[in-house]
Amino acid sequence: MGLLVKKIRIFFPPLITGTVVFTIGLSLYPTAINYMAGGTSNPNYGSWQNWAIAFFTLIVVTALNHFGKGIWKLASILIGIIVGYLVSIMFGMVDFSSIGEAGVCQLPSLMHFGVQFEPSSCVALGILFAINSIQAIGDYSATTIGAMDKDEELQRGIVGYGISNVVGALLGGLPTATYSQNVGIVTTTKVINRWVLGLAAAILGVAGLVPKFSAILTTIPQCVLGGATVSVFASIAMTGMKLVASAEMDYRNSSIVGLAAALGMGVSQATAALASFPTWVTTIFGKSPVVLATIIAVLLNVILPKTRDEKKEEEKKKVEIEHKLEEDHKEFEE
């Protein structure tokens, strides 16, 4: 999918990308609310303490975003999490027992689960990775447009995403995705320096090798994370709206956005609606609204008749893409 993305990119104009990003933002709202309430697995889910700390953290993050300057503004989310974490300790909501039980160092074992090729599993995972690559187009577009006001580097991002999953599987890791939650953080902070992101990757790597360090991170209450990230999730939806608004919102485009978002969000919320279908249908189309919304948006954009101006603009972009592909081919030959 990464190697083909330049050829299929024509099917993802700003209207479609915006619809995907907007749906991603909407789909994250229930996650944020569940976090703010303490997490669905928490026996105190929905307690006033959870909500109080969540809103306190949200107030700190919002105040720093709008009134802070320099490092206070850029690190508003991190500072909000730290402050909320300290308050939650005073409320007695942090359990440090997991830190004492965790080991000091643990290395991953190569091919821990072995290798077995089962055709049905290969096909199912292949479909899921292809669909996740489509979601990645929305995530990467929202990241680059929200932070840099430009849309590029999709191919390298998706190829890297695929390679990381192959390497992770060899080390016993589960498949990963381009987590949409992080899109909002980049959009909010505008920090896209590769050294910063590389350092973040190194910290996660250390957390994977040093269980005590990762145990410290897992002691952060979910209500703190919810209060810090709800505004981040909101910024994702707003980025999608900006992308959608960049296209003329006539009856055709309004239908595409409205139907894609409605069916994507509706089916994922009403999970029982797919009860009579095979399990793989529910897994692919019922778990995430992004998949169904993307497919519907792309199909409607292809099927519904375009206006004369839209056809001219599409032809212009098609010529630009073909010209870019020719230049890339020449550079590759050289």
ABEGO torsion letter per residue (X at the ends): XAAAAAAAAAABBAAAAAAAAAAAAAAAAAAAAAAAAGEAABAABGBAAAAAAAAAAAAAAAAAAAABBEAAAAAAAAAAAAAAAAAAAAAGABBAAAAAABBABBBBBBGAAEBBBBAAAAAAAAAAAAAAAAAAAAAAAAAAAAAAGBBBGAAAAAAAAAAAAAAAAAAGBBBBBBBAAAAAAAAAAGBABAAAAAAAAAAAAAAAABAAAAAAAAABBAAAAAAAAAAAAAAAAAAAAAAAAABBBBAAAAAAAAAAAAAAAAAAABAAAAAABBAAAAAAAAABAAAAAAAAAAAAAAABBBBAAAAAAAAAAAAAAAAAAAAAAAAAAX
